[in-house]
Amino acid sequence: METSSVSPHMRDTSASINDNRLKILEATMKRNQYRPDALIEVLHKAQELFGFLSPTLLISVARSLHLPPSRVYGVATFYHFFSLAPQGEHTCTICLGTACYVRGANNLMVAAEGAIGVSAGKTTADGTFSLASARCLGACGIAPAVIVDGVVAGNVTPRDLSARLVALLASPSKDESRT
Amino acid sequence: MDLHELQQIARRERERRRRIRIHCCTSLGCHASNAIEIKRRLEEAVIAAGLEGEIEVAGVGCMGFCGHGPMVEIDPENILYEYVSPDDAPSIVASIHGGACTAGRGDKNHPFFARQYPIVRKNGGKIDPERIEEYIAAGGYRSLYRAINEMTPAEVIDEITRSGLRGRGGAGYPTGLKWATVAKSRGDRRFVVCNGDEGDPGAFMDRSVLESDPHLVLEGMSIAAYAVGADQGYVYVRGEYPLAIERLQKAINQAKKHSLLGSQIFDSALDFRVDIRVGAGAFVCGEETALIASIEGGRGQPRPRPPYPAESGLWGKPTLINNVETFANIASIIERGSAWYSGIGTESSRGTKVFALTGKICNTGLVEVPMGMTLREIVEGLGGGAPDGGTVKAVQTGGPSGGCIPASLFDTPVDYESLAKVGSIMGSGGMVVMDEATNMVELAKFYMEFCMDESCGKCIPCRVGTVQIYRLLEKITAGEATPADVDQLRALCQLVRDTSLCGLGQSAPNPVISTLKYFPEEYDALIKP
């Protein structure tokens, strides 16, 4: 099911040299004086701009910071935040921290997997939706918590979440409004 | 900036204030429950009622009672509203002049509030974390002034040592001793690092402090920089905490603008700059040597100690690493003195500790209590016990590195030594409460899966051991294990504990060991004869 066929709305990194995002990334590296210790900051920025870290992007960062590509790849794969594969247009992250777990976050995961049709850590074949789990969002006071398209919601029930995700899946793509 | 200017800022802020302030909690919990809309509607309602001259609406930091949010408080009337919805806004404003209010009233005399002793959270829910003027009006940066102008670095370290403050990140190392070691270490440069990589699931006090009172942390770091002779600081914050990062960055910018960070602070020789380093999702980075590797831009893998970071840390220079809550205690100790601080808590654990009460508990939220309070008082008194008539079975402290403490041991006082004696740790202060519905073997498996995923892979006992322990637990929960498997589980736990390189591996077996010890019947029920 979860093939990596890239759909048109996925932000890819084969953009032209004049791509504004590359300029912004360049500015970030310049601000950090191209110091190798700024690698994580730069990767954060790159992922924010491009959505994920492609091999081309990693190599260009390595060149700019005068680091061996192996070092950049090593760091990019060490941290959970960095994604080497494109993410879906919508994302749903379910917190599986202890407080959420004790309050039934597993049931939320089952509901989300059912609604979206992929397992945690995967993206749907058409690139519409990514499902992920988080270790702890620090939102334990409103457990169980989820993040749907960047917005944190608390005290979520499986039924609410399922309805919310099904509605998002049915809504028309916002492709045109994306940068 | 001098003392006079500081006092002027405070005076102008007090004069600017309206007689009545409606405090609207805008920390993560309430933020996610529509607090921003509530604040907007309250502002509209104040204008609609023509009361702008008398009432102002302020977005404030965490009030602590996250489970009953969104929360709104009327100051100085001390009236609390809980589970507020945006539609309640007009009636909250009307209630100030005697109108009826549709929002539910909270009880400030509830033990949840009444039994607390706020030091770290003193400004939480009272000041707008995005305005330095409010922090200064609450007495902020006065301790930094005092330290620089009235004390020598050695006197500051002495004061912290005498206060008995111990590291709030988990291990409880005496803070003053750590500062003294850094100050004595040779090096042409020293660093101060604030560990805000609060990775323990179930702990969120550091997030709350950074979101609610970022200047308190910055002031603590600046005092530390003066004491140990550092000129650069880093705050390492989890990437999962965007709101904390945003507010901290705003606070750093404001402090710079007011010359409270930067060169020649308070016209002294102290230069101190602070930068944020955003974590990228690795639990092991809470370990200090891994955190240093991460700040240096590498994989967050720990290294053997000694040398300790106090002697050889960031880029090989002496580095002071303290956690967010530790730094948040410093300004109060300098302001009120070590004698006052050491009078709170117990003989070996002075001061207060912030705990995050979560899980199957009525009153979810943050509480700051004197050390030495019993688990029972915290869980049943402040926390109100389990919801829906359930029975509390155990409480888990210290996250994946801690242990489960059964209800029969709830008279244990909460201090570093007592918690260690019952097989757990203080940790960063997470307290996840379990009721009868929680299966302890499943819980142990849950934690082991966490440690297995988060193992950095550097040392074999942790990398391989956690996987094998996890597989044994899987076998047990599937009902396929024999008594020999349980024996092997025990042996493996001991091995991983004794031979792992860093704290993550050394403490990873704790949840298994403690559940085996206190809930053997739950394991036995799953074992094939």
Interface residues (C-beta under 8 A of the other chain):
Chain A: R35 P36 D37 A38 L39 I40 E41 L43 H44 R71 G74 V75 F78 Y79 H80 F81 F82 L96 G97 T98 A99 C100 Y101 V102 R103 A134 R135 C136 L137 G138 A139 C140 G141 I142 A143 A145 V151 V152 A153 G154
Chain B: L28 G29 H31 A32 S33 C66 G67 G69 E198 G199 D200 P201 G202 A203 F204 R207 R238 G239 E240 Y241 R277 V278 G279 A280 G281 A282 F283 S294 I295 E296 G297 G298 R299 G300 A356 T358 G359 K360 T364 G365 L366 Q396 G399 G430 V432 V433 M434 T438 F446 Y447 F450 E454 C456
